[in-house]
Amino acid sequence: MDKIASFCVDHTKLLPGIYISRIDGDITTYDIRMRRPNKPPYIAVPALHTIEHLFATFARNSEFKDSVIYFGPMG
């Protein structure tokens, strides 16, 4: 069975920042880390949901609207 590349990353060692998670042809997946995983202070779920909606609204109404496929914060 093939290993999934993102499952092989030790996410506990990643510091906050923007990382390229994978590149598939002309699609690039970014990992935006706002906090260290499993370490306080935690980001509240309602805050993540707000970030998701703000970015989606911005992206779908910007010059990048035809280039953004998906935005989903995780945390």
Backbone as ProteinMPNN parsed JSONL, in Angstrom:
{"seq_chain_A": "MDKIASFCVDHTKLLPGIYISRIDGDITTYDIRMRRPNKPPYIAVPALHTIEHLFATFARNSEFKDSVIYFGPMG", "coords_chain_A": {"N_chain_A": [[0.85, -1.167, 0.0], [0.57, 2.239, -0.838], [2.231, 4.904, 0.837], [0.791, 7.804, 2.23], [1.929, 10.943, 1.585], [1.585, 13.301, 3.208], [0.848, 12.145, 5.586], [3.156, 11.178, 6.565], [4.596, 13.218, 7.617], [5.926, 14.714, 10.503], [3.903, 16.387, 12.256], [3.995, 17.579, 14.721], [6.379, 18.848, 14.926], [6.367, 20.992, 13.245], [6.576, 24.463, 12.88], [4.629, 27.513, 13.276], [3.669, 28.87, 10.139], [3.846, 29.12, 6.517], [3.621, 26.453, 4.387], [4.491, 24.443, 1.55], [2.547, 21.826, 0.849], [2.009, 19.86, -1.078], [2.477, 19.282, -4.607], [0.632, 18.915, -7.44], [0.771, 18.585, -10.6], [-0.523, 21.435, -12.003], [-1.63, 22.241, -9.65], [-1.269, 23.44, -6.45], [-0.929, 22.636, -3.085], [-1.208, 24.233, -0.067], [-0.043, 24.4, 3.291], [-1.096, 26.048, 5.948], [0.063, 27.049, 8.867], [-1.064, 28.177, 11.874], [-0.745, 27.9, 14.535], [1.134, 25.879, 16.874], [0.703, 22.372, 16.692], [-1.443, 20.71, 18.994], [-0.72, 22.201, 21.226], [-1.241, 24.679, 23.63], [-1.688, 28.248, 23.103], [-4.94, 27.376, 21.97], [-6.786, 27.526, 18.876], [-10.015, 28.628, 18.687], [-12.888, 26.775, 17.607], [-15.092, 28.259, 16.462], [-13.646, 30.518, 15.622], [-11.938, 29.458, 13.65], [-13.872, 28.697, 11.816], [-14.876, 31.183, 11.093], [-12.571, 32.285, 9.873], [-12.404, 30.558, 7.688], [-14.746, 31.265, 6.232], [-14.325, 34.018, 5.752], [-11.966, 33.97, 4.186], [-12.822, 32.407, 2.017], [-14.837, 34.036, 0.937], [-13.32, 36.302, 0.258], [-11.453, 35.146, -1.584], [-13.123, 34.173, -3.626], [-14.046, 36.473, -4.708], [-11.974, 37.847, -5.743], [-9.094, 38.653, -7.823], [-7.978, 36.192, -7.983], [-9.918, 34.294, -8.143], [-10.426, 32.289, -10.083], [-8.366, 30.602, -9.701], [-8.224, 29.483, -7.194], [-9.061, 26.554, -5.601], [-9.951, 25.361, -3.243], [-10.347, 26.114, 0.222], [-9.677, 25.266, 3.418], [-9.48, 25.519, 6.738], [-7.616, 23.809, 9.236], [-7.345, 22.469, 12.461]], "CA_chain_A": [[0.0, 0.0, 0.0], [1.354, 3.468, -0.899], [2.126, 5.815, 1.971], [0.324, 9.147, 1.906], [3.06, 11.8, 1.962], [1.284, 14.204, 4.325], [0.746, 11.36, 6.813], [4.523, 10.855, 6.988], [5.18, 14.421, 8.215], [5.736, 14.846, 11.947], [3.27, 17.694, 12.385], [4.303, 18.167, 16.023], [7.631, 19.598, 14.809], [6.195, 22.146, 12.362], [6.303, 25.747, 13.515], [3.699, 28.317, 12.486], [4.204, 29.368, 8.879], [3.177, 28.638, 5.306], [4.406, 25.383, 3.782], [3.914, 23.745, 0.399], [2.261, 20.459, 1.262], [2.189, 19.0, -2.252], [2.254, 19.867, -5.928], [0.065, 17.939, -8.374], [0.619, 19.289, -11.874], [-0.614, 22.871, -11.776], [-2.342, 22.481, -8.393], [-0.382, 23.465, -5.289], [-1.62, 22.609, -1.806], [-0.437, 24.903, 0.976], [-0.363, 24.118, 4.684], [-0.924, 27.296, 6.687], [0.1, 26.738, 10.298], [-1.224, 29.374, 12.692], [-0.338, 27.514, 15.891], [1.767, 24.563, 16.958], [-0.333, 21.374, 16.973], [-1.609, 20.122, 20.325], [-0.091, 23.044, 22.246], [-1.976, 25.928, 23.808], [-3.121, 28.521, 23.065], [-5.644, 26.752, 20.863], [-7.694, 28.383, 18.114], [-11.388, 28.169, 18.901], [-13.569, 26.304, 16.398], [-15.79, 29.361, 15.784], [-12.661, 31.386, 14.961], [-11.536, 28.774, 12.418], [-15.003, 28.761, 10.891], [-14.889, 32.561, 10.591], [-11.444, 32.403, 8.939], [-12.792, 29.831, 6.477], [-15.72, 32.042, 5.465], [-13.705, 35.265, 5.294], [-11.057, 33.699, 3.078], [-13.6, 31.938, 0.863], [-15.486, 35.205, 0.345], [-12.266, 37.096, -0.375], [-10.878, 34.443, -2.737], [-14.112, 34.049, -4.703], [-14.334, 37.807, -5.237], [-10.695, 38.487, -6.046], [-8.486, 38.305, -9.109], [-7.537, 34.799, -7.897], [-11.102, 33.431, -8.031], [-10.365, 31.138, -10.986], [-7.173, 29.816, -9.373], [-8.38, 28.855, -5.882], [-9.999, 25.439, -5.665], [-10.513, 25.048, -1.93], [-9.664, 26.601, 1.417], [-10.278, 24.666, 4.599], [-8.558, 25.519, 7.867], [-7.626, 22.637, 10.106], [-6.662, 22.808, 13.695]], "C_chain_A": [[0.902, 1.238, 0.0], [1.141, 4.298, 0.364], [1.639, 7.172, 1.468], [1.354, 10.115, 2.467], [2.756, 12.67, 3.177], [1.127, 13.46, 5.649], [2.119, 11.01, 7.367], [5.218, 12.047, 7.647], [4.904, 14.413, 9.712], [5.212, 16.255, 12.211], [3.564, 18.356, 13.726], [5.571, 19.006, 15.974], [7.508, 20.838, 13.928], [5.862, 23.393, 13.176], [5.272, 26.504, 12.686], [4.382, 28.891, 11.247], [3.386, 28.84, 7.724], [4.109, 27.659, 4.617], [3.715, 24.886, 2.522], [3.77, 22.292, 0.816], [2.479, 19.479, 0.117], [1.93, 19.793, -3.52], [1.807, 18.743, -6.85], [-0.196, 18.653, -9.696], [0.594, 20.784, -11.63], [-1.443, 23.215, -10.541], [-1.342, 22.379, -7.245], [-1.235, 23.512, -4.033], [-0.699, 23.211, -0.754], [-0.943, 24.484, 2.346], [-0.061, 25.405, 5.438], [-1.05, 26.976, 8.171], [0.008, 28.022, 11.108], [-0.793, 29.142, 14.133], [0.419, 26.197, 15.812], [0.685, 23.552, 17.31], [-0.285, 20.884, 18.42], [-0.905, 20.894, 21.43], [-0.931, 24.314, 22.396], [-1.104, 27.122, 23.44], [-3.754, 27.925, 21.81], [-6.509, 27.782, 20.14], [-9.096, 27.799, 18.268], [-12.035, 27.787, 17.567], [-14.35, 27.432, 15.719], [-14.827, 30.318, 15.066], [-12.196, 30.76, 13.652], [-12.64, 28.847, 11.369], [-15.111, 30.164, 10.285], [-13.781, 32.779, 9.573], [-11.793, 31.736, 7.612], [-13.73, 30.678, 5.616], [-15.139, 33.355, 4.951], [-12.798, 35.021, 4.1], [-11.822, 33.259, 1.835], [-14.274, 33.113, 0.161], [-14.471, 36.076, -0.38], [-11.79, 36.437, -1.668], [-11.85, 34.394, -3.912], [-14.495, 35.39, -5.319], [-13.064, 38.564, -5.604], [-10.216, 38.092, -7.441], [-8.046, 36.842, -9.14], [-8.695, 33.804, -7.952], [-11.078, 32.211, -8.941], [-9.182, 30.223, -10.684], [-7.278, 29.087, -8.041], [-9.439, 27.772, -5.985], [-10.704, 25.24, -4.331], [-9.689, 25.715, -0.849], [-10.378, 26.016, 2.609], [-9.285, 24.643, 5.741], [-8.721, 24.259, 8.701], [-6.93, 23.023, 11.396], [-7.424, 22.315, 14.86]], "O_chain_A": [[1.881, 1.292, 0.743], [0.031, 4.388, 0.891], [2.041, 7.623, 0.396], [1.626, 10.118, 3.668], [3.583, 12.77, 4.084], [1.255, 14.06, 6.716], [2.233, 10.588, 8.518], [6.318, 11.899, 8.181], [3.783, 14.138, 10.142], [5.988, 17.197, 12.37], [3.401, 19.569, 13.861], [5.82, 19.797, 16.884], [8.432, 21.648, 13.866], [4.986, 23.376, 14.041], [5.059, 26.178, 11.518], [5.527, 29.34, 11.305], [2.357, 28.193, 7.92], [5.25, 27.994, 4.3], [2.487, 24.905, 2.436], [4.757, 21.615, 1.101], [3.054, 18.407, 0.304], [1.261, 20.826, -3.51], [2.508, 17.746, -7.021], [-1.254, 19.251, -9.888], [1.558, 21.351, -11.116], [-1.905, 24.347, -10.397], [-0.658, 21.367, -7.087], [-2.152, 24.326, -3.925], [0.433, 22.766, -0.569], [-2.136, 24.243, 2.531], [1.097, 25.805, 5.553], [-2.136, 26.671, 8.664], [0.901, 28.866, 11.037], [-0.509, 30.092, 14.862], [0.353, 25.489, 14.807], [-0.172, 23.841, 18.146], [0.789, 20.676, 18.984], [-0.533, 20.32, 22.453], [-1.289, 24.947, 21.402], [0.122, 27.008, 23.466], [-3.171, 27.968, 20.726], [-6.912, 28.786, 20.726], [-9.321, 26.617, 18.007], [-11.762, 28.398, 16.534], [-14.279, 27.555, 14.497], [-15.166, 30.865, 14.016], [-12.073, 31.458, 12.645], [-12.373, 29.037, 10.182], [-15.404, 30.309, 9.098], [-14.01, 33.386, 8.527], [-11.514, 32.28, 6.544], [-13.529, 30.794, 4.407], [-15.433, 33.76, 3.827], [-12.843, 35.761, 3.117], [-11.508, 33.689, 0.725], [-14.284, 33.181, -1.068], [-14.72, 36.536, -1.494], [-11.729, 37.08, -2.716], [-11.444, 34.554, -5.063], [-15.189, 35.435, -6.335], [-13.084, 39.786, -5.757], [-10.855, 37.303, -8.137], [-7.769, 36.306, -10.214], [-8.479, 32.599, -7.822], [-11.663, 31.185, -8.594], [-9.01, 29.191, -11.331], [-6.503, 28.166, -7.781], [-10.569, 28.029, -6.401], [-11.906, 24.981, -4.289], [-8.475, 25.866, -0.986], [-11.573, 26.25, 2.791], [-8.349, 23.844, 5.732], [-9.819, 23.722, 8.846], [-6.008, 23.839, 11.386], [-7.002, 22.508, 16.001]]}, "name": "protein", "num_of_chains": 1, "seq": "MDKIASFCVDHTKLLPGIYISRIDGDITTYDIRMRRPNKPPYIAVPALHTIEHLFATFARNSEFKDSVIYFGPMG"}
